[in-house]
Amino acid sequence: MIFQRLAGSLLACLMLALPAAAQTFPAKPLRIVVPFGAGGVADLTARTVAQKLSELLGQPVLVDNKPGAGGVVAGEMVARAEPDGHTLLLMSNGTAVSAGLFKSLPFDAVRDFAPVSTLGFFDIAMVTPADSKFRTLGDLLAFAKANPGKLNLGSINIGSTQNLAAELFKISSGVDVQIVPFNGTPAVVTALRGGQIDAAVEILGPILPQIRAGALRALAVTGDRRAAVLPEVPTAKESGLPTFLASSWNALAAPAKTPPGVIARLNREVVAAVNAPEVRRKLAELNVEARGSSPEQAAELLAGETRRWGEVIRRARIPTQ
């Protein structure tokens, strides 16, 4: 009986502590750990949301860039942080990719984080030089099917989202193409314009000026809808490849044991920040579609992407690191 009374008292204290944690949150400045360097799309997305989130929470929200090691450094830092909601991780599809790309990680991306909300999604495109004979994705597919192994498809480094999207193109279309990795987007563009590769898979934002200037041609975007900045360009699904779906995304997550009340407060304010007109406008300028979600939807996205890209890595026989 004494044990039961003690257990009941402990449970009651814990139940009281949950709303209390939410009521006192935030008690200090927040930190968003970003697994990329300053100045990139993910970093600018985090900073744009952080500025508005600071207004809504009444506390400074700082961005801490921890690039390198495939996001492992940033992920481990947040996974081991105090689970009080004051340290957050900027997640991306790179977080999902890491689970299949590394032999071992100091954290489990699905179990060790509590997703808060998505922030935004940005398009990936299949592009060719403007003077290419391939005017549509259908043209490119027809050539690849008729000439196995002769089409050269560029991307940035092996294991990147763009590289895995290129591998997904091979899997989805069933064609034999040569995927050529480069060390960065400028090198991909130079190779395209120099005729060293026939086409490339790249995030749309960095190559949009080249498309608008008429140096490159976008054959298709790989998201589930047309890009707002290029409404005339069809999706891969519209072009006959319904399973060639890939996009980049960012989300926020806290350490796994963060109290539900704190996650709920964070979600409410993050979604409000993402929906703010000035935030949506700034993200649109980065070619990011602002889109918040529930914690459950963000968790579902992460788990689904982890499974999907893990399968692509396995089928492409990309060696784990």
C-alpha positions as CSV (number, residue, x, y, z in Angstrom):
1,M,0.0,0.0,0.0
2,I,2.8,2.4,0.9
3,F,4.5,1.6,-2.4
4,Q,1.3,2.2,-4.3
5,R,0.8,5.6,-2.5
6,L,4.3,6.6,-3.3
7,A,3.9,5.6,-6.9
8,G,0.7,7.5,-7.2
9,S,2.3,10.6,-5.7
10,L,5.2,10.4,-8.1
11,L,2.8,10.0,-11.1
12,A,0.8,13.0,-9.9
13,C,4.0,15.1,-9.6
14,L,5.0,14.1,-13.1
15,M,1.6,15.0,-14.5
16,L,1.8,18.4,-12.8
17,A,5.3,19.0,-14.1
18,L,4.3,18.6,-17.7
19,P,2.0,21.7,-17.9
20,A,4.4,23.5,-15.5
21,A,7.3,23.1,-18.0
22,A,5.1,24.4,-20.8
23,Q,4.0,27.4,-18.7
24,T,7.6,28.4,-17.8
25,F,8.9,27.9,-21.3
26,P,10.9,29.6,-22.7
27,A,13.1,30.5,-19.7
28,K,16.1,31.5,-21.7
29,P,17.3,32.1,-25.3
30,L,16.8,29.3,-27.7
31,R,19.4,27.9,-30.1
32,I,18.8,26.3,-33.5
33,V,21.8,24.1,-34.5
34,V,22.2,24.1,-38.3
35,P,24.2,21.3,-39.8
36,F,25.3,23.6,-42.7
37,G,27.5,26.6,-43.2
38,A,26.2,30.2,-43.1
39,G,24.7,31.6,-46.2
40,G,23.1,28.5,-47.8
41,V,19.4,28.0,-48.2
42,A,19.0,25.9,-45.0
43,D,20.9,28.5,-43.0
44,L,18.9,31.4,-44.4
45,T,15.6,29.5,-43.8
46,A,16.6,29.0,-40.2
47,R,17.5,32.6,-39.7
48,T,14.3,33.9,-41.3
49,V,12.1,31.7,-39.1
50,A,14.3,32.3,-36.0
51,Q,13.8,36.1,-36.3
52,K,10.0,35.8,-36.2
53,L,10.0,33.0,-33.6
54,S,12.0,35.3,-31.3
55,E,9.2,37.9,-31.5
56,L,6.5,35.3,-30.8
57,L,8.4,33.6,-27.9
58,G,9.8,36.8,-26.3
59,Q,13.3,35.3,-26.2
60,P,16.3,35.5,-28.5
61,V,16.5,32.6,-31.0
62,L,20.1,32.1,-32.1
63,V,21.4,30.1,-35.1
64,D,24.5,28.0,-34.4
65,N,26.1,26.7,-37.6
66,K,27.8,23.3,-37.1
67,P,28.6,22.0,-40.7
68,G,30.4,18.9,-41.7
69,A,30.3,15.1,-41.2
70,G,27.0,14.7,-42.9
71,G,25.1,16.6,-40.2
72,V,26.4,14.1,-37.5
73,V,28.1,16.8,-35.4
74,A,24.9,18.9,-35.2
75,G,22.6,15.9,-34.7
76,E,24.7,14.5,-31.8
77,M,24.9,18.0,-30.2
78,V,21.1,18.3,-30.1
79,A,20.4,14.6,-29.3
80,R,22.5,15.0,-26.1
81,A,21.2,18.5,-25.2
82,E,19.0,19.1,-22.2
83,P,15.4,18.1,-23.3
84,D,13.8,21.4,-22.3
85,G,13.0,22.9,-25.7
86,H,15.7,25.5,-25.7
87,T,18.0,23.6,-28.1
88,L,16.6,22.6,-31.5
89,L,18.0,20.9,-34.6
90,L,17.4,22.1,-38.2
91,M,16.5,18.8,-39.8
92,S,16.6,18.2,-43.6
93,N,16.3,15.3,-46.0
94,G,20.1,15.0,-45.3
95,T,19.1,13.9,-41.8
96,A,17.1,11.1,-43.3
97,V,19.8,10.2,-45.8
98,S,22.5,9.9,-43.1
99,A,20.7,7.0,-41.5
100,G,21.4,4.9,-44.6
101,L,24.7,6.4,-45.6
102,F,26.7,5.9,-42.3
103,K,27.6,2.5,-40.8
104,S,26.9,3.8,-37.4
105,L,25.7,7.1,-35.9
106,P,25.8,8.4,-32.4
107,F,22.1,8.9,-32.5
108,D,19.0,7.5,-34.1
109,A,17.3,10.1,-36.3
110,V,13.8,8.7,-35.7
111,R,14.0,7.7,-32.0
112,D,16.3,10.4,-30.5
113,F,14.5,13.5,-31.8
114,A,11.0,15.0,-31.3
115,P,10.0,16.7,-34.5
116,V,8.3,20.1,-34.0
117,S,7.2,21.2,-37.5
118,T,8.3,21.4,-41.0
119,L,9.5,24.8,-42.2
120,G,9.7,24.7,-46.0
121,F,10.2,22.6,-49.1
122,F,12.4,23.5,-52.1
123,D,12.4,22.0,-55.6
124,I,14.9,19.8,-57.4
125,A,15.0,20.0,-61.2
126,M,16.3,18.0,-64.1
127,V,18.1,20.4,-66.4
128,T,20.0,20.3,-69.7
129,P,22.1,22.9,-71.6
130,A,19.8,25.4,-73.4
131,D,21.0,24.1,-76.8
132,S,20.4,20.4,-76.0
133,K,18.5,18.2,-78.3
134,F,16.4,17.1,-75.3
135,R,13.5,19.5,-75.1
136,T,11.4,17.4,-72.7
137,L,12.0,14.7,-70.1
138,G,10.3,12.4,-72.6
139,D,13.0,13.1,-75.2
140,L,15.7,12.4,-72.7
141,L,14.0,9.1,-71.6
142,A,13.6,7.9,-75.2
143,F,17.3,8.5,-75.9
144,A,18.4,6.8,-72.7
145,K,16.2,3.7,-73.4
146,A,17.5,3.5,-77.0
147,N,21.1,4.0,-76.0
148,P,21.8,2.2,-72.7
149,G,24.8,3.6,-70.8
150,K,25.4,6.5,-73.1
151,L,23.6,9.3,-71.3
152,N,25.7,11.2,-68.7
153,L,23.7,12.6,-65.8
154,G,25.5,15.0,-63.5
155,S,25.0,15.7,-59.8
156,I,27.0,17.0,-56.8
157,N,28.9,14.6,-54.6
158,I,27.9,11.0,-54.0
159,G,25.3,10.6,-51.2
160,S,24.0,14.1,-51.5
161,T,20.2,14.6,-52.1
162,Q,20.9,15.6,-55.7
163,N,23.0,12.5,-56.3
164,L,20.4,10.2,-54.7
165,A,17.7,11.9,-56.7
166,A,19.7,11.0,-59.8
167,E,19.9,7.4,-58.6
168,L,16.1,7.5,-58.0
169,F,15.7,8.6,-61.6
170,K,17.5,5.5,-62.7
171,I,15.4,3.3,-60.5
172,S,12.1,5.0,-61.4
173,S,12.7,5.0,-65.2
174,G,14.6,1.7,-65.4
175,V,17.1,3.2,-67.7
176,D,20.9,2.7,-67.7
177,V,22.6,6.1,-67.4
178,Q,26.0,7.1,-66.2
179,I,25.8,9.3,-63.0
180,V,28.8,11.7,-62.9
181,P,29.4,13.3,-59.5
182,F,31.0,16.8,-59.1
183,N,32.2,18.7,-56.1
184,G,29.7,21.4,-56.2
185,T,26.9,23.2,-58.2
186,P,29.3,25.5,-60.1
187,A,31.2,22.5,-61.4
188,V,27.9,20.8,-62.5
189,V,26.8,24.0,-64.4
190,T,30.3,24.3,-66.1
191,A,30.1,20.7,-67.2
192,L,26.6,21.1,-68.6
193,R,27.5,24.3,-70.5
194,G,30.7,22.7,-71.7
195,G,28.9,19.6,-73.1
196,Q,30.7,17.2,-70.7
197,I,27.4,15.9,-69.4
198,D,24.0,15.7,-71.1
199,A,21.8,16.6,-68.1
200,A,21.9,17.2,-64.4
201,V,19.8,16.9,-61.3
202,E,20.1,19.9,-59.0
203,I,18.3,22.0,-56.4
204,L,16.4,24.6,-58.4
205,G,17.3,27.7,-56.4
206,P,21.0,27.9,-57.2
207,I,20.5,27.3,-60.9
208,L,17.4,29.4,-61.4
209,P,19.4,32.4,-62.6
210,Q,21.0,30.2,-65.3
211,I,17.6,29.0,-66.4
212,R,16.1,32.5,-66.5
213,A,19.2,33.7,-68.4
214,G,18.6,31.1,-71.1
215,A,21.8,29.1,-70.4
216,L,20.0,26.1,-69.0
217,R,16.7,24.4,-69.8
218,A,14.5,22.9,-67.1
219,L,12.9,19.7,-68.3
220,A,11.0,18.8,-65.2
221,V,10.8,19.4,-61.4
222,T,10.7,16.4,-59.1
223,G,8.3,17.6,-56.5
224,D,4.6,16.7,-56.2
225,R,3.6,20.0,-57.8
226,R,5.0,22.5,-60.3
227,A,7.4,25.1,-59.0
228,A,5.8,28.5,-58.4
229,V,8.8,30.2,-60.0
230,L,8.6,28.1,-63.1
231,P,4.9,27.3,-63.6
232,E,5.5,26.3,-67.2
233,V,7.8,23.4,-66.3
234,P,6.0,20.1,-65.7
235,T,6.6,17.7,-62.9
236,A,8.3,14.4,-63.5
237,K,5.0,12.8,-62.7
238,E,3.3,14.8,-65.5
239,S,6.2,13.7,-67.8
240,G,5.5,10.0,-67.3
241,L,7.6,9.1,-64.2
242,P,5.1,9.0,-61.3
243,T,7.5,7.5,-58.8
244,F,10.3,10.0,-59.5
245,L,9.4,12.2,-56.5
246,A,12.2,14.1,-54.6
247,S,12.4,17.4,-52.9
248,S,14.5,19.1,-50.3
249,W,12.9,20.1,-47.0
250,N,13.8,21.6,-43.6
251,A,12.1,21.0,-40.2
252,L,12.8,21.7,-36.6
253,A,13.2,19.0,-33.9
254,A,14.0,18.9,-30.2
255,P,15.6,16.2,-28.1
256,A,13.4,13.1,-27.8
257,K,12.5,13.6,-24.1
258,T,11.3,17.2,-24.4
259,P,7.9,17.5,-22.5
260,P,4.9,17.3,-24.8
261,G,3.6,20.6,-23.5
262,V,6.8,22.3,-24.7
263,I,6.6,20.6,-28.1
264,A,3.0,21.8,-28.4
265,R,4.0,25.4,-27.6
266,L,7.0,25.3,-30.0
267,N,4.8,23.9,-32.7
268,R,2.2,26.6,-32.3
269,E,4.7,29.4,-32.5
270,V,6.8,27.8,-35.3
271,V,3.7,27.3,-37.5
272,A,2.7,30.9,-36.7
273,A,6.2,32.1,-37.7
274,V,6.1,30.1,-41.0
275,N,2.7,31.4,-41.8
276,A,3.6,35.1,-41.2
277,P,3.4,37.0,-44.5
278,E,6.9,38.5,-44.2
279,V,8.4,35.1,-43.5
280,R,6.6,33.5,-46.5
281,R,7.8,36.3,-48.7
282,K,11.4,36.0,-47.6
283,L,11.4,32.3,-48.0
284,A,9.8,32.6,-51.5
285,E,12.7,34.8,-52.5
286,L,14.9,31.8,-51.6
287,N,12.7,29.5,-53.7
288,V,11.4,27.9,-50.5
289,E,7.8,27.1,-50.2
290,A,6.9,27.9,-46.5
291,R,4.9,25.0,-45.1
292,G,4.4,24.2,-41.4
293,S,3.0,21.0,-40.0
294,S,2.0,19.2,-36.9
295,P,4.7,17.3,-34.9
296,E,3.1,14.0,-36.1
297,Q,3.3,15.0,-39.7
298,A,6.9,16.1,-39.4
299,A,7.7,12.8,-37.7
300,E,6.0,10.9,-40.4
301,L,7.9,12.8,-43.1
302,L,11.2,12.0,-41.4
303,A,10.5,8.3,-40.9
304,G,9.2,7.9,-44.5
305,E,12.2,9.7,-46.0
306,T,14.6,7.7,-43.9
307,R,13.1,4.4,-45.3
308,R,12.9,5.7,-48.9
309,W,16.4,7.1,-49.2
310,G,17.8,4.1,-47.3
311,E,16.3,1.9,-50.0
312,V,17.7,4.1,-52.8
313,I,21.2,3.9,-51.2
314,R,20.9,0.1,-50.9
315,R,19.7,-0.4,-54.5
316,A,22.3,2.0,-55.9
317,R,25.0,0.1,-53.9
318,I,26.4,3.3,-52.5
319,P,29.1,2.2,-49.9
320,T,28.3,3.3,-46.4
321,Q,30.8,5.6,-44.7
